[in-house]
Amino acid sequence: MYHLSLCEIRDNLLKKRFSSVELTKCFLERIEKYKNLNAYITVCADQALQSAQKSDEKIANNTVGDLEGIPLGIKDIFVTKGIRTTCGSKMLANFVPPYESTITQKLSDAGAVFLGKTNMDEFAMGSTNSTSYFGEVINPWKIKERLVPGGSSGGSAAAVAGHLCAAATGSDTGGSIRQPAAFTGVVGLKPTYGRCSRYGMIAMASSLDQGGVFAKTVKDAAVFLKAMAGYDEKDSTSANISVPDFESFAGKSVKGMKIGIPKEFLVDGIQQDIVDAWKKGAQILKDAGAEIVDVSLPLSKYSLPAYYIIQPAEASANLARYDGVRYGFRAEGKTLNEMYENTRDQGFGNEVKRRILIGTYVLSAGYFDAYYMKALKVRKLIHHEFNDVFQKVDALLAPTTPSSAFSLDNEPKDPVTMYLNDVLTVTANIVGVPGMSVPVCLDKDQKPLGLQLLAPHFMEEKLIQIGSVLEAGANFPSLKEID
Amino acid sequence: MYIKTESGKWEVVIGLEIHAQIISESKLFSSASTKFGAGPNENVSYVDAALPGVLPVINSFCVDQAIRTGLGLNAEINKVSFFDRKNYFYADLPQGYQITQYFHPIISGGYIDIERGNGETHRVNIHHIHIEQDAGKSIHDQSPTKSFIDLNRSGIALMEIVTEPDMRSAEDAALFLQKLRSILRYLKTCDGNMDEGSMRADVNISVHRPDTPYGTRAEVKNVNSIKFMATAVNYEIERQIEILENGGEVDQETRLFDSVKGVTRTMRSKEDAQDYRYFPEPDLPPLILKQSRIDELRKTIPELPDAKSKRFQQEYALPKYDAELISSEMETADYYERALAAAKTSDNTVAKLLSNWLLGELFALLNKSGKSISESDISAENFAELIMLMKDNVISGKIAKEVLELMWNEKKKASVIVEEKGLKQITSTDEIKKSLQAVLDEHQDKVAEYKNGKEKLFGFFIGQAMKRTGGKANPKMLNEILRELLNS
């Protein structure tokens, strides 16, 4: 039953073909069996079984929520009351929050069962899930090759791909949902900035962070997103816009829709298989009746540099609170400053330190205008450019990543090469539009490849509509068993 | 306004940054209480403690309060303003940054007119007012090895009111601060309690030769009383002039005021100045204000002290001194006007009489008991009744003082006390004549002396007659009748 999609599980549970407790036990066993993937930082078996039990009672009483009894993985960036929340860092290795994030609260209100907290790059900084204090996550497609699952939501991606949960939450600041989704052959949806509350989602870069979903199918993603989206008065940047019934858009015809192919996404060094997959994707949509239009977003090439100024700048301030004073890790020191230095030196990993330094630098007197203010201006211009293009097309189709997943052993050692991994995904975050990666095929080394769809602000339903057609046409061979 | 020394004239230039705590039940970005005097860390929400994942949500009442303050200070309300982060590490700053308004504050401009001792009116312009959150408190004196943190203040809403460098003396600065405090208290946007820390000032001071560019300024931090501010300013003026006259240069630095010794001391030099790395707060959208909201708030602005004082002078013919003193606190002015209304007279001698007795006798009783006028045991209406009894010659001024004290102590109306204790004035000519005749009969020798020219004895006879009547004889009649009797 672990192979089933979220929607299939939903139907089976409601028809009482199996119980939530049975299903939860099955996933817990798999999590234990495939511990080597290191997909979970914390497994909460007892809580999961208790809530599965409750769900079964609700199913018996016919008082079900939208996700009743469905076992999920929760990225360890979402604060969960009474359940350790580490954000992949030594700094919070023992942090048990006293409150619940809005997203997990909504999921829990919808009846979802939380299997545990999934692994991630430390404070969501990374593209391979190798910066986690709790160790690397292995992509279930090629364990022996130590294939990376992508990052930062590598644990969630690996858990969904390896059937260690029905679906999982993620967060996407520059591609942290879509890139690992592409690397692991699952669907990853980053909603519009403001669609889901950020309250209780540990902040990395506040103006870019957005919670979203990993699922096995586009329809699953639609059902899942519906349950967690919506305005939250606790997050002033969340949008007071009604949430459509995303599920009803799955499978809807794309006839007459215009799909833009942005030529700038054909970046230098892009893997040939991916270019082929892109063409294949466009053909699928064309065959389904959509019009394929070549479009240009000349400024999008500045997204990555703007991103690597804005994101570290905001992160440098957001991470200032981890000072050893009130909670989390503390290293002793003779003076207050020494305590700060020791705490932050020992509590943070290198990537986090690197970004704090970059952020501190670009905000410093004398550099602020040249870097940060300029990046904000660039961001505004790119935003205008996207708005203009979306006057002409319903959505954009582009590759999610310039390459398929690579082995941990071949992980680029210099940070700039590593940051280039995000070149195709960051634009959606810079502009705030929703994006979804859909797996389309395998490359010549049998590794998954994904294409991403981008839609105008608050039009996730278009992603669902087009994505489901793409999915049907591509007939991606999902991972059946872990070797 | 120059200071003259042997070397010539100096001009003093002062600008103030006033941190005023906004009156509000809850904090600027959280629902935690702002109540003063709670136990350590009792008024702390997850937002105030900066737990991972929390987000600030603006308290719109605090925004209203800032807008009202701007309106009360003749300022411009900016319909779009933004929040920014000011980054620095300190143990009592949980977020590692303060949310403030650095680039685009909510209020620009504004002014206060002060009146100098020589009667000259001087305008002090306000540069801007922004809203920001307060930090917590570090406590270092409870243990030899440990510091403690109290986050009750963390996140409390402050307005920072930044003036132009428009003040020229300690007197100017003190007058400005007094007036500002009075206006904020009228607006009920800040209680102005400097000793509780709800209002504190950073003072920027420099001196220079007239008609030359401004001198280098020193900033004295966290001065928490008007008196201390004047002391700090005067100390700085002397210190800086002495440096300059000896050929030295004033350092641009931050100084602390030592209230015990009355001196300022270097806290940190310009080289040690922190880089706060201000940048726009991404957790909060722009603060956008509708004109209708501003218009509604404008309707809530009460008559402010200057206008009130002017009106008191015009309507009630009060002297400027009385009018200003009464209108400096809204509660006093309200009390005064309630009493005046209860007196039901348009006679301006009553207005003055009320003012005299309010500022004199009643204030003395309030001071003695440590109560504010709103806690007064004598209502404005009862106070007016007392004044009218005096005005209508039912009791004398001397008796009125006694009655006032009895009203305070026994919590009774003046008329009741006068009735119970038989304190009504004697206004019967016969009765007064009888008492006087008795006095004159008793002191025939003195009558003779008087008639021989010792006119001073007139007062003696009056005193004796007063004694006989228990102080109740109408003094005017007593005088007239005595004169009649002695002349007959």
Boltz contact constraints between the chains, C-beta under 6 A:
constraints:
  - contact:
      token1: [A, 79]
      token2: [B, 53]
      max_distance: 6.0
  - contact:
      token1: [A, 99]
      token2: [B, 46]
      max_distance: 6.0
  - contact:
      token1: [A, 199]
      token2: [B, 55]
      max_distance: 6.0
  - contact:
      token1: [A, 200]
      token2: [B, 53]
      max_distance: 6.0
  - contact:
      token1: [A, 201]
      token2: [B, 53]
      max_distance: 6.0
  - contact:
      token1: [A, 202]
      token2: [B, 52]
      max_distance: 6.0
  - contact:
      token1: [A, 202]
      token2: [B, 53]
      max_distance: 6.0
  - contact:
      token1: [A, 206]
      token2: [B, 282]
      max_distance: 6.0
  - contact:
      token1: [A, 206]
      token2: [B, 283]
      max_distance: 6.0
  - contact:
      token1: [A, 207]
      token2: [B, 282]
      max_distance: 6.0
  - contact:
      token1: [A, 235]
      token2: [B, 55]
      max_distance: 6.0
  - contact:
      token1: [A, 236]
      token2: [B, 57]
      max_distance: 6.0
  - contact:
      token1: [A, 236]
      token2: [B, 284]
      max_distance: 6.0
  - contact:
      token1: [A, 236]
      token2: [B, 285]
      max_distance: 6.0
  - contact:
      token1: [A, 314]
      token2: [B, 282]
      max_distance: 6.0
  - contact:
      token1: [A, 317]
      token2: [B, 85]
      max_distance: 6.0
  - contact:
      token1: [A, 317]
      token2: [B, 87]
      max_distance: 6.0
  - contact:
      token1: [A, 317]
      token2: [B, 97]
      max_distance: 6.0
  - contact:
      token1: [A, 320]
      token2: [B, 96]
      max_distance: 6.0
  - contact:
      token1: [A, 320]
      token2: [B, 97]
      max_distance: 6.0
  - contact:
      token1: [A, 321]
      token2: [B, 50]
      max_distance: 6.0
  - contact:
      token1: [A, 321]
      token2: [B, 95]
      max_distance: 6.0
  - contact:
      token1: [A, 321]
      token2: [B, 96]
      max_distance: 6.0
  - contact:
      token1: [A, 325]
      token2: [B, 91]
      max_distance: 6.0
  - contact:
      token1: [A, 326]
      token2: [B, 49]
      max_distance: 6.0
  - contact:
      token1: [A, 336]
      token2: [B, 91]
      max_distance: 6.0
  - contact:
      token1: [A, 340]
      token2: [B, 89]
      max_distance: 6.0
  - contact:
      token1: [A, 363]
      token2: [B, 277]
      max_distance: 6.0
  - contact:
      token1: [A, 363]
      token2: [B, 279]
      max_distance: 6.0
  - contact:
      token1: [A, 364]
      token2: [B, 275]
      max_distance: 6.0
  - contact:
      token1: [A, 365]
      token2: [B, 275]
      max_distance: 6.0
  - contact:
      token1: [A, 372]
      token2: [B, 279]
      max_distance: 6.0
